[in-house]
């Protein structure tokens, strides 16, 4: 079982990474003219960061096998 303190620390770290990922400097870096599979680069960046953040949160809060 993951202690609640460790789980809380992981969630705080994921929040900070998410805030950093959606902040102005990274977004300014990807606001270039270009496409990925026909989609504008900023949209691809935003949805990729969003999906990875959801996946990381799901992995952080899920119980281990046998709990």
N, CA, C and O atoms as a Tripos MOL2 file, in Angstrom:
@<TRIPOS>MOLECULE
protein
  268   267    67     0     0
PROTEIN
NO_CHARGES

@<TRIPOS>ATOM
      1 N           0.8390   -1.1830    0.0000 N.3       1 UNK1
      2 CA          0.0000    0.0000    0.0000 C.3       1 UNK1
      3 C           0.8820    1.2430    0.0000 C.2       1 UNK1
      4 O           1.8490    1.3380    0.7560 O.2       1 UNK1
      5 N           0.5370    2.1760   -0.8470 N.am      2 UNK2
      6 CA          1.2690    3.4370   -0.9070 C.3       2 UNK2
      7 C           0.7940    4.3120    0.2490 C.2       2 UNK2
      8 O          -0.4050    4.5520    0.3910 O.2       2 UNK2
      9 N           1.7230    4.7900    1.0750 N.am      3 UNK3
     10 CA          1.3010    5.6750    2.1630 C.3       3 UNK3
     11 C           0.6470    6.9370    1.6130 C.2       3 UNK3
     12 O           0.9920    7.4190    0.5340 O.2       3 UNK3
     13 N          -0.3090    7.4620    2.3850 N.am      4 UNK4
     14 CA         -1.0300    8.6590    1.9350 C.3       4 UNK4
     15 C          -0.0930    9.8360    1.7310 C.2       4 UNK4
     16 O          -0.3270   10.6600    0.8470 O.2       4 UNK4
     17 N           0.9530    9.9320    2.5230 N.am      5 UNK5
     18 CA          1.8860   11.0460    2.3930 C.3       5 UNK5
     19 C           2.6150   10.9790    1.0460 C.2       5 UNK5
     20 O           2.7980   12.0030    0.3870 O.2       5 UNK5
     21 N           3.0270    9.7810    0.6390 N.am      6 UNK6
     22 CA          3.7050    9.6200   -0.6400 C.3       6 UNK6
     23 C           2.7580    9.8910   -1.8010 C.2       6 UNK6
     24 O           3.1400   10.5170   -2.7900 O.2       6 UNK6
     25 N           1.5290    9.4220   -1.6780 N.am      7 UNK7
     26 CA          0.5320    9.6640   -2.7260 C.3       7 UNK7
     27 C           0.2420   11.1540   -2.8650 C.2       7 UNK7
     28 O           0.1220   11.6690   -3.9760 O.2       7 UNK7
     29 N           0.1320   11.8370   -1.7400 N.am      8 UNK8
     30 CA         -0.1050   13.2820   -1.7710 C.3       8 UNK8
     31 C           1.0640   14.0190   -2.4010 C.2       8 UNK8
     32 O           0.8680   14.9590   -3.1720 O.2       8 UNK8
     33 N           2.2740   13.5980   -2.0790 N.am      9 UNK9
     34 CA          3.4570   14.2430   -2.6580 C.3       9 UNK9
     35 C           3.5000   14.0230   -4.1680 C.2       9 UNK9
     36 O           3.8720   14.9300   -4.9130 O.2       9 UNK9
     37 N           3.1300   12.8510   -4.6190 N.am     10 UNK10
     38 CA          3.1020   12.5880   -6.0560 C.3      10 UNK10
     39 C           2.0710   13.4590   -6.7570 C.2      10 UNK10
     40 O           2.3260   13.9790   -7.8440 O.2      10 UNK10
     41 N           0.9040   13.6180   -6.1360 N.am     11 UNK11
     42 CA         -0.1350   14.4420   -6.7470 C.3      11 UNK11
     43 C           0.2680   15.9170   -6.7850 C.2      11 UNK11
     44 O          -0.0350   16.6170   -7.7520 O.2      11 UNK11
     45 N           0.9420   16.3860   -5.7490 N.am     12 UNK12
     46 CA          1.4210   17.7710   -5.7580 C.3      12 UNK12
     47 C           2.4580   17.9480   -6.8610 C.2      12 UNK12
     48 O           2.4450   18.9510   -7.5740 O.2      12 UNK12
     49 N           3.3590   16.9720   -7.0010 N.am     13 UNK13
     50 CA          4.3760   17.0490   -8.0530 C.3      13 UNK13
     51 C           3.7180   17.0380   -9.4370 C.2      13 UNK13
     52 O           4.1510   17.7700  -10.3270 O.2      13 UNK13
     53 N           2.6910   16.2260   -9.6260 N.am     14 UNK14
     54 CA          1.9940   16.1980  -10.9120 C.3      14 UNK14
     55 C           1.2540   17.5010  -11.1770 C.2      14 UNK14
     56 O           1.1800   17.9530  -12.3200 O.2      14 UNK14
     57 N           0.7060   18.1060  -10.1290 N.am     15 UNK15
     58 CA          0.0670   19.4100  -10.2940 C.3      15 UNK15
     59 C           1.0830   20.4420  -10.7680 C.2      15 UNK15
     60 O           0.8120   21.2120  -11.6890 O.2      15 UNK15
     61 N           2.2500   20.4540  -10.1350 N.am     16 UNK16
     62 CA          3.2790   21.4220  -10.5110 C.3      16 UNK16
     63 C           3.7790   21.1820  -11.9370 C.2      16 UNK16
     64 O           4.0120   22.1340  -12.6810 O.2      16 UNK16
     65 N           3.9420   19.9200  -12.3170 N.am     17 UNK17
     66 CA          4.3400   19.6160  -13.6930 C.3      17 UNK17
     67 C           3.2580   20.0430  -14.6850 C.2      17 UNK17
     68 O           3.5640   20.5540  -15.7630 O.2      17 UNK17
     69 N           2.0040   19.8350  -14.3200 N.am     18 UNK18
     70 CA          0.9120   20.2640  -15.1930 C.3      18 UNK18
     71 C           0.8620   21.7720  -15.3260 C.2      18 UNK18
     72 O           0.6470   22.3020  -16.4160 O.2      18 UNK18
     73 N           1.0630   22.4690  -14.2020 N.am     19 UNK19
     74 CA          1.0740   23.9300  -14.2570 C.3      19 UNK19
     75 C           2.2350   24.4260  -15.1090 C.2      19 UNK19
     76 O           2.0970   25.4020  -15.8460 O.2      19 UNK19
     77 N           3.3600   23.7630  -15.0100 N.am     20 UNK20
     78 CA          4.5110   24.1330  -15.8310 C.3      20 UNK20
     79 C           4.2450   23.8380  -17.3080 C.2      20 UNK20
     80 O           4.6130   24.6300  -18.1760 O.2      20 UNK20
     81 N           3.6120   22.7120  -17.5910 N.am     21 UNK21
     82 CA          3.3420   22.3320  -18.9750 C.3      21 UNK21
     83 C           2.3570   23.2330  -19.6800 C.2      21 UNK21
     84 O           2.4260   23.4010  -20.8980 O.2      21 UNK21
     85 N           1.4190   23.8280  -18.9100 N.am     22 UNK22
     86 CA          0.4150   24.7030  -19.5040 C.3      22 UNK22
     87 C           0.7460   26.1750  -19.3210 C.2      22 UNK22
     88 O          -0.1010   27.0320  -19.5730 O.2      22 UNK22
     89 N           1.9520   26.4810  -18.8900 N.am     23 UNK23
     90 CA          2.3620   27.8550  -18.6630 C.3      23 UNK23
     91 C           2.8020   28.5020  -19.9790 C.2      23 UNK23
     92 O           2.9270   27.8320  -21.0040 O.2      23 UNK23
     93 N           3.0320   29.8040  -19.9310 N.am     24 UNK24
     94 CA          3.3300   30.5690  -21.1410 C.3      24 UNK24
     95 C           4.6340   30.1860  -21.8450 C.2      24 UNK24
     96 O           4.6190   30.0700  -23.0710 O.2      24 UNK24
     97 N           5.7570   29.9820  -21.1550 N.am     25 UNK25
     98 CA          6.9960   29.6820  -21.9050 C.3      25 UNK25
     99 C           6.9270   28.4190  -22.7690 C.2      25 UNK25
    100 O           7.3310   28.4690  -23.9310 O.2      25 UNK25
    101 N           6.4280   27.2830  -22.2470 N.am     26 UNK26
    102 CA          6.3350   26.1230  -23.1460 C.3      26 UNK26
    103 C           5.3550   26.3420  -24.2910 C.2      26 UNK26
    104 O           5.5950   25.8910  -25.4110 O.2      26 UNK26
    105 N           4.2650   27.0260  -24.0170 N.am     27 UNK27
    106 CA          3.2930   27.2910  -25.0800 C.3      27 UNK27
    107 C           3.8570   28.2300  -26.1350 C.2      27 UNK27
    108 O           3.5550   28.0920  -27.3200 O.2      27 UNK27
    109 N           4.6650   29.1720  -25.7110 N.am     28 UNK28
    110 CA          5.2970   30.0740  -26.6880 C.3      28 UNK28
    111 C           6.2950   29.3060  -27.5430 C.2      28 UNK28
    112 O           6.5010   29.6350  -28.7110 O.2      28 UNK28
    113 N           6.9110   28.2910  -26.9630 N.am     29 UNK29
    114 CA          7.8790   27.5010  -27.7190 C.3      29 UNK29
    115 C           7.2600   26.6470  -28.8050 C.2      29 UNK29
    116 O           7.9110   26.3430  -29.8050 O.2      29 UNK29
    117 N           6.0040   26.2570  -28.6180 N.am     30 UNK30
    118 CA          5.3580   25.4110  -29.6290 C.3      30 UNK30
    119 C           4.3880   26.1900  -30.5080 C.2      30 UNK30
    120 O           3.7330   25.6020  -31.3680 O.2      30 UNK30
    121 N           4.2850   27.4820  -30.3110 N.am     31 UNK31
    122 CA          3.3630   28.2500  -31.1480 C.3      31 UNK31
    123 C           4.0370   28.6400  -32.4560 C.2      31 UNK31
    124 O           4.0820   29.8120  -32.8310 O.2      31 UNK31
    125 N           4.5410   27.6610  -33.1160 N.am     32 UNK32
    126 CA          5.2080   27.8430  -34.4030 C.3      32 UNK32
    127 C           4.2520   27.4210  -35.5180 C.2      32 UNK32
    128 O           3.3800   26.5790  -35.3010 O.2      32 UNK32
    129 N           4.4080   27.9900  -36.6870 N.am     33 UNK33
    130 CA          3.5780   27.5110  -37.7930 C.3      33 UNK33
    131 C           4.0420   26.1100  -38.2040 C.2      33 UNK33
    132 O           5.2030   25.8960  -38.5500 O.2      33 UNK33
    133 N           3.1460   25.2130  -38.1570 N.am     34 UNK34
    134 CA          3.4650   23.8430  -38.5390 C.3      34 UNK34
    135 C           2.3310   22.9240  -38.1240 C.2      34 UNK34
    136 O           1.4690   23.2910  -37.3260 O.2      34 UNK34
    137 N           2.3500   21.7310  -38.6790 N.am     35 UNK35
    138 CA          1.2910   20.7810  -38.3660 C.3      35 UNK35
    139 C           1.8920   19.4140  -38.0790 C.2      35 UNK35
    140 O           3.0030   19.0960  -38.5020 O.2      35 UNK35
    141 N           1.1340   18.6280  -37.3570 N.am     36 UNK36
    142 CA          1.4460   17.2300  -37.1030 C.3      36 UNK36
    143 C           0.2030   16.4490  -37.5010 C.2      36 UNK36
    144 O          -0.8440   16.5730  -36.8650 O.2      36 UNK36
    145 N           0.3160   15.6550  -38.5380 N.am     37 UNK37
    146 CA         -0.8230   14.9130  -39.0810 C.3      37 UNK37
    147 C          -1.9860   15.8410  -39.4200 C.2      37 UNK37
    148 O          -3.1480   15.4680  -39.2580 O.2      37 UNK37
    149 N          -1.6770   17.0430  -39.8860 N.am     38 UNK38
    150 CA         -2.7000   17.9940  -40.2930 C.3      38 UNK38
    151 C          -3.2580   18.8340  -39.1630 C.2      38 UNK38
    152 O          -4.1120   19.6870  -39.4020 O.2      38 UNK38
    153 N          -2.7980   18.6180  -37.9300 N.am     39 UNK39
    154 CA         -3.2700   19.4010  -36.7900 C.3      39 UNK39
    155 C          -2.2280   20.4440  -36.4150 C.2      39 UNK39
    156 O          -1.0300   20.1670  -36.4760 O.2      39 UNK39
    157 N          -2.6620   21.6360  -36.0290 N.am     40 UNK40
    158 CA         -1.6930   22.6650  -35.6380 C.3      40 UNK40
    159 C          -0.8560   22.2170  -34.4390 C.2      40 UNK40
    160 O          -1.3560   21.5480  -33.5340 O.2      40 UNK40
    161 N           0.4000   22.5880  -34.4450 N.am     41 UNK41
    162 CA          1.3470   22.1530  -33.4150 C.3      41 UNK41
    163 C           0.9220   22.5170  -31.9910 C.2      41 UNK41
    164 O           1.0670   21.6780  -31.1020 O.2      41 UNK41
    165 N           0.4020   23.7300  -31.7220 N.am     42 UNK42
    166 CA         -0.0150   24.0230  -30.3430 C.3      42 UNK42
    167 C          -1.1310   23.1030  -29.8460 C.2      42 UNK42
    168 O          -1.1400   22.7270  -28.6740 O.2      42 UNK42
    169 N          -2.0610   22.7390  -30.7110 N.am     43 UNK43
    170 CA         -3.1270   21.8340  -30.2990 C.3      43 UNK43
    171 C          -2.5820   20.4490  -29.9700 C.2      43 UNK43
    172 O          -2.9950   19.8270  -28.9920 O.2      43 UNK43
    173 N          -1.6720   19.9820  -30.7760 N.am     44 UNK44
    174 CA         -1.0650   18.6700  -30.5230 C.3      44 UNK44
    175 C          -0.3350   18.6980  -29.1900 C.2      44 UNK44
    176 O          -0.4390   17.7540  -28.4070 O.2      44 UNK44
    177 N           0.4020   19.7700  -28.9230 N.am     45 UNK45
    178 CA          1.1260   19.8970  -27.6610 C.3      45 UNK45
    179 C           0.1570   19.9040  -26.4750 C.2      45 UNK45
    180 O           0.3480   19.1640  -25.5100 O.2      45 UNK45
    181 N          -0.8780   20.7390  -26.5500 N.am     46 UNK46
    182 CA         -1.8160   20.8450  -25.4330 C.3      46 UNK46
    183 C          -2.5070   19.5190  -25.1330 C.2      46 UNK46
    184 O          -2.5820   19.1080  -23.9750 O.2      46 UNK46
    185 N          -3.0050   18.8570  -26.1510 N.am     47 UNK47
    186 CA         -3.7170   17.6110  -25.9200 C.3      47 UNK47
    187 C          -2.7810   16.4740  -25.5070 C.2      47 UNK47
    188 O          -3.2000   15.5770  -24.7760 O.2      47 UNK47
    189 N          -1.5310   16.4920  -25.9540 N.am     48 UNK48
    190 CA         -0.5710   15.4840  -25.5280 C.3      48 UNK48
    191 C          -0.2110   15.6710  -24.0600 C.2      48 UNK48
    192 O          -0.1810   14.7030  -23.3000 O.2      48 UNK48
    193 N           0.0610   16.9080  -23.6580 N.am     49 UNK49
    194 CA          0.3670   17.1750  -22.2460 C.3      49 UNK49
    195 C          -0.8280   16.8290  -21.3740 C.2      49 UNK49
    196 O          -0.6680   16.2470  -20.3010 O.2      49 UNK49
    197 N          -2.0110   17.1800  -21.8220 N.am     50 UNK50
    198 CA         -3.2280   16.8930  -21.0740 C.3      50 UNK50
    199 C          -3.4240   15.3850  -20.8960 C.2      50 UNK50
    200 O          -3.7090   14.9190  -19.7930 O.2      50 UNK50
    201 N          -3.2720   14.6330  -21.9750 N.am     51 UNK51
    202 CA         -3.4470   13.1820  -21.9050 C.3      51 UNK51
    203 C          -2.3820   12.5290  -21.0270 C.2      51 UNK51
    204 O          -2.6900   11.6220  -20.2550 O.2      51 UNK51
    205 N          -1.1360   12.9780  -21.1380 N.am     52 UNK52
    206 CA         -0.0740   12.4180  -20.2980 C.3      52 UNK52
    207 C          -0.2940   12.7480  -18.8280 C.2      52 UNK52
    208 O           0.0140   11.9360  -17.9560 O.2      52 UNK52
    209 N          -0.8180   13.9200  -18.5520 N.am     53 UNK53
    210 CA         -1.1120   14.2990  -17.1720 C.3      53 UNK53
    211 C          -2.2350   13.4300  -16.6010 C.2      53 UNK53
    212 O          -2.1530   12.9980  -15.4510 O.2      53 UNK53
    213 N          -3.2600   13.1750  -17.3730 N.am     54 UNK54
    214 CA         -4.3480   12.3020  -16.9310 C.3      54 UNK54
    215 C          -3.8260   10.8930  -16.6790 C.2      54 UNK54
    216 O          -4.1870   10.2690  -15.6810 O.2      54 UNK54
    217 N          -2.9860   10.3910  -17.5660 N.am     55 UNK55
    218 CA         -2.4100    9.0600  -17.3890 C.3      55 UNK55
    219 C          -1.5500    8.9920  -16.1300 C.2      55 UNK55
    220 O          -1.6350    8.0250  -15.3740 O.2      55 UNK55
    221 N          -0.7300   10.0020  -15.9020 N.am     56 UNK56
    222 CA          0.1360   10.0170  -14.7290 C.3      56 UNK56
    223 C          -0.6730   10.0920  -13.4360 C.2      56 UNK56
    224 O          -0.3200    9.4510  -12.4460 O.2      56 UNK56
    225 N          -1.7510   10.8670  -13.4370 N.am     57 UNK57
    226 CA         -2.6030   10.9510  -12.2490 C.3      57 UNK57
    227 C          -3.2940    9.6140  -12.0040 C.2      57 UNK57
    228 O          -3.4000    9.1700  -10.8610 O.2      57 UNK57
    229 N          -3.7600    8.9790  -13.0580 N.am     58 UNK58
    230 CA         -4.4110    7.6730  -12.9110 C.3      58 UNK58
    231 C          -3.4460    6.6430  -12.3390 C.2      58 UNK58
    232 O          -3.8270    5.8290  -11.4980 O.2      58 UNK58
    233 N          -2.2010    6.6780  -12.7910 N.am     59 UNK59
    234 CA         -1.2100    5.7430  -12.2570 C.3      59 UNK59
    235 C          -0.8390    6.0760  -10.8170 C.2      59 UNK59
    236 O          -0.5030    5.1790  -10.0440 O.2      59 UNK59
    237 N          -0.8950    7.3420  -10.4510 N.am     60 UNK60
    238 CA         -0.5120    7.7470   -9.0960 C.3      60 UNK60
    239 C          -1.5750    7.3870   -8.0630 C.2      60 UNK60
    240 O          -1.2450    7.1090   -6.9100 O.2      60 UNK60
    241 N          -2.8380    7.3890   -8.4600 N.am     61 UNK61
    242 CA         -3.8950    7.1550   -7.4730 C.3      61 UNK61
    243 C          -4.4490    5.7400   -7.4930 C.2      61 UNK61
    244 O          -5.2270    5.3770   -6.6110 O.2      61 UNK61
    245 N          -4.0760    4.9450   -8.4620 N.am     62 UNK62
    246 CA         -4.6470    3.6050   -8.5120 C.3      62 UNK62
    247 C          -4.0660    2.7550   -7.3950 C.2      62 UNK62
    248 O          -2.8980    2.9030   -7.0370 O.2      62 UNK62
    249 N          -4.8800    1.8670   -6.8490 N.am     63 UNK63
    250 CA         -4.3660    0.9730   -5.8170 C.3      63 UNK63
    251 C          -3.5030   -0.1230   -6.4370 C.2      63 UNK63
    252 O          -3.7000   -0.5060   -7.5900 O.2      63 UNK63
    253 N          -2.5650   -0.6110   -5.6710 N.am     64 UNK64
    254 CA         -1.7580   -1.7190   -6.1580 C.3      64 UNK64
    255 C          -2.5970   -2.9850   -6.1360 C.2      64 UNK64
    256 O          -3.6500   -3.0350   -5.5000 O.2      64 UNK64
    257 N          -2.1220   -4.0050   -6.8340 N.am     65 UNK65
    258 CA         -2.8360   -5.2790   -6.8440 C.3      65 UNK65
    259 C          -2.8630   -5.8420   -5.4300 C.2      65 UNK65
    260 O          -1.8700   -5.7920   -4.7040 O.2      65 UNK65
    261 N          -4.0130   -6.3740   -5.0590 N.am     66 UNK66
    262 CA         -4.1580   -6.9810   -3.7470 C.3      66 UNK66
    263 C          -4.6610   -6.0350   -2.6760 C.2      66 UNK66
    264 O          -4.8690   -6.4530   -1.5370 O.2      66 UNK66
    265 N          -4.8610   -4.7760   -3.0120 N.am     67 UNK67
    266 CA         -5.4020   -3.8470   -2.0100 C.3      67 UNK67
    267 C          -6.8980   -3.8570   -2.0440 C.2      67 UNK67
    268 O          -7.5370   -3.1400   -1.2740 O.2      67 UNK67
@<TRIPOS>BOND
     1     1     2 1
     2     2     3 1
     3     3     4 2
     4     3     5 am
     5     5     6 1
     6     6     7 1
     7     7     8 2
     8     7     9 am
     9     9    10 1
    10    10    11 1
    11    11    12 2
    12    11    13 am
    13    13    14 1
    14    14    15 1
    15    15    16 2
    16    15    17 am
    17    17    18 1
    18    18    19 1
    19    19    20 2
    20    19    21 am
    21    21    22 1
    22    22    23 1
    23    23    24 2
    24    23    25 am
    25    25    26 1
    26    26    27 1
    27    27    28 2
    28    27    29 am
    29    29    30 1
    30    30    31 1
    31    31    32 2
    32    31    33 am
    33    33    34 1
    34    34    35 1
    35    35    36 2
    36    35    37 am
    37    37    38 1
    38    38    39 1
    39    39    40 2
    40    39    41 am
    41    41    42 1
    42    42    43 1
    43    43    44 2
    44    43    45 am
    45    45    46 1
    46    46    47 1
    47    47    48 2
    48    47    49 am
    49    49    50 1
    50    50    51 1
    51    51    52 2
    52    51    53 am
    53    53    54 1
    54    54    55 1
    55    55    56 2
    56    55    57 am
    57    57    58 1
    58    58    59 1
    59    59    60 2
    60    59    61 am
    61    61    62 1
    62    62    63 1
    63    63    64 2
    64    63    65 am
    65    65    66 1
    66    66    67 1
    67    67    68 2
    68    67    69 am
    69    69    70 1
    70    70    71 1
    71    71    72 2
    72    71    73 am
    73    73    74 1
    74    74    75 1
    75    75    76 2
    76    75    77 am
    77    77    78 1
    78    78    79 1
    79    79    80 2
    80    79    81 am
    81    81    82 1
    82    82    83 1
    83    83    84 2
    84    83    85 am
    85    85    86 1
    86    86    87 1
    87    87    88 2
    88    87    89 am
    89    89    90 1
    90    90    91 1
    91    91    92 2
    92    91    93 am
    93    93    94 1
    94    94    95 1
    95    95    96 2
    96    95    97 am
    97    97    98 1
    98    98    99 1
    99    99   100 2
   100    99   101 am
   101   101   102 1
   102   102   103 1
   103   103   104 2
   104   103   105 am
   105   105   106 1
   106   106   107 1
   107   107   108 2
   108   107   109 am
   109   109   110 1
   110   110   111 1
   111   111   112 2
   112   111   113 am
   113   113   114 1
   114   114   115 1
   115   115   116 2
   116   115   117 am
   117   117   118 1
   118   118   119 1
   119   119   120 2
   120   119   121 am
   121   121   122 1
   122   122   123 1
   123   123   124 2
   124   123   125 am
   125   125   126 1
   126   126   127 1
   127   127   128 2
   128   127   129 am
   129   129   130 1
   130   130   131 1
   131   131   132 2
   132   131   133 am
   133   133   134 1
   134   134   135 1
   135   135   136 2
   136   135   137 am
   137   137   138 1
   138   138   139 1
   139   139   140 2
   140   139   141 am
   141   141   142 1
   142   142   143 1
   143   143   144 2
   144   143   145 am
   145   145   146 1
   146   146   147 1
   147   147   148 2
   148   147   149 am
   149   149   150 1
   150   150   151 1
   151   151   152 2
   152   151   153 am
   153   153   154 1
   154   154   155 1
   155   155   156 2
   156   155   157 am
   157   157   158 1
   158   158   159 1
   159   159   160 2
   160   159   161 am
   161   161   162 1
   162   162   163 1
   163   163   164 2
   164   163   165 am
   165   165   166 1
   166   166   167 1
   167   167   168 2
   168   167   169 am
   169   169   170 1
   170   170   171 1
   171   171   172 2
   172   171   173 am
   173   173   174 1
   174   174   175 1
   175   175   176 2
   176   175   177 am
   177   177   178 1
   178   178   179 1
   179   179   180 2
   180   179   181 am
   181   181   182 1
   182   182   183 1
   183   183   184 2
   184   183   185 am
   185   185   186 1
   186   186   187 1
   187   187   188 2
   188   187   189 am
   189   189   190 1
   190   190   191 1
   191   191   192 2
   192   191   193 am
   193   193   194 1
   194   194   195 1
   195   195   196 2
   196   195   197 am
   197   197   198 1
   198   198   199 1
   199   199   200 2
   200   199   201 am
   201   201   202 1
   202   202   203 1
   203   203   204 2
   204   203   205 am
   205   205   206 1
   206   206   207 1
   207   207   208 2
   208   207   209 am
   209   209   210 1
   210   210   211 1
   211   211   212 2
   212   211   213 am
   213   213   214 1
   214   214   215 1
   215   215   216 2
   216   215   217 am
   217   217   218 1
   218   218   219 1
   219   219   220 2
   220   219   221 am
   221   221   222 1
   222   222   223 1
   223   223   224 2
   224   223   225 am
   225   225   226 1
   226   226   227 1
   227   227   228 2
   228   227   229 am
   229   229   230 1
   230   230   231 1
   231   231   232 2
   232   231   233 am
   233   233   234 1
   234   234   235 1
   235   235   236 2
   236   235   237 am
   237   237   238 1
   238   238   239 1
   239   239   240 2
   240   239   241 am
   241   241   242 1
   242   242   243 1
   243   243   244 2
   244   243   245 am
   245   245   246 1
   246   246   247 1
   247   247   248 2
   248   247   249 am
   249   249   250 1
   250   250   251 1
   251   251   252 2
   252   251   253 am
   253   253   254 1
   254   254   255 1
   255   255   256 2
   256   255   257 am
   257   257   258 1
   258   258   259 1
   259   259   260 2
   260   259   261 am
   261   261   262 1
   262   262   263 1
   263   263   264 2
   264   263   265 am
   265   265   266 1
   266   266   267 1
   267   267   268 2
@<TRIPOS>SUBSTRUCTURE
     1 UNK1         2 RESIDUE 1 A UNK
     2 UNK2         6 RESIDUE 1 A UNK
     3 UNK3        10 RESIDUE 1 A UNK
     4 UNK4        14 RESIDUE 1 A UNK
     5 UNK5        18 RESIDUE 1 A UNK
     6 UNK6        22 RESIDUE 1 A UNK
     7 UNK7        26 RESIDUE 1 A UNK
     8 UNK8        30 RESIDUE 1 A UNK
     9 UNK9        34 RESIDUE 1 A UNK
    10 UNK10       38 RESIDUE 1 A UNK
    11 UNK11       42 RESIDUE 1 A UNK
    12 UNK12       46 RESIDUE 1 A UNK
    13 UNK13       50 RESIDUE 1 A UNK
    14 UNK14       54 RESIDUE 1 A UNK
    15 UNK15       58 RESIDUE 1 A UNK
    16 UNK16       62 RESIDUE 1 A UNK
    17 UNK17       66 RESIDUE 1 A UNK
    18 UNK18       70 RESIDUE 1 A UNK
    19 UNK19       74 RESIDUE 1 A UNK
    20 UNK20       78 RESIDUE 1 A UNK
    21 UNK21       82 RESIDUE 1 A UNK
    22 UNK22       86 RESIDUE 1 A UNK
    23 UNK23       90 RESIDUE 1 A UNK
    24 UNK24       94 RESIDUE 1 A UNK
    25 UNK25       98 RESIDUE 1 A UNK
    26 UNK26      102 RESIDUE 1 A UNK
    27 UNK27      106 RESIDUE 1 A UNK
    28 UNK28      110 RESIDUE 1 A UNK
    29 UNK29      114 RESIDUE 1 A UNK
    30 UNK30      118 RESIDUE 1 A UNK
    31 UNK31      122 RESIDUE 1 A UNK
    32 UNK32      126 RESIDUE 1 A UNK
    33 UNK33      130 RESIDUE 1 A UNK
    34 UNK34      134 RESIDUE 1 A UNK
    35 UNK35      138 RESIDUE 1 A UNK
    36 UNK36      142 RESIDUE 1 A UNK
    37 UNK37      146 RESIDUE 1 A UNK
    38 UNK38      150 RESIDUE 1 A UNK
    39 UNK39      154 RESIDUE 1 A UNK
    40 UNK40      158 RESIDUE 1 A UNK
    41 UNK41      162 RESIDUE 1 A UNK
    42 UNK42      166 RESIDUE 1 A UNK
    43 UNK43      170 RESIDUE 1 A UNK
    44 UNK44      174 RESIDUE 1 A UNK
    45 UNK45      178 RESIDUE 1 A UNK
    46 UNK46      182 RESIDUE 1 A UNK
    47 UNK47      186 RESIDUE 1 A UNK
    48 UNK48      190 RESIDUE 1 A UNK
    49 UNK49      194 RESIDUE 1 A UNK
    50 UNK50      198 RESIDUE 1 A UNK
    51 UNK51      202 RESIDUE 1 A UNK
    52 UNK52      206 RESIDUE 1 A UNK
    53 UNK53      210 RESIDUE 1 A UNK
    54 UNK54      214 RESIDUE 1 A UNK
    55 UNK55      218 RESIDUE 1 A UNK
    56 UNK56      222 RESIDUE 1 A UNK
    57 UNK57      226 RESIDUE 1 A UNK
    58 UNK58      230 RESIDUE 1 A UNK
    59 UNK59      234 RESIDUE 1 A UNK
    60 UNK60      238 RESIDUE 1 A UNK
    61 UNK61      242 RESIDUE 1 A UNK
    62 UNK62      246 RESIDUE 1 A UNK
    63 UNK63      250 RESIDUE 1 A UNK
    64 UNK64      254 RESIDUE 1 A UNK
    65 UNK65      258 RESIDUE 1 A UNK
    66 UNK66      262 RESIDUE 1 A UNK
    67 UNK67      266 RESIDUE 1 A UNK
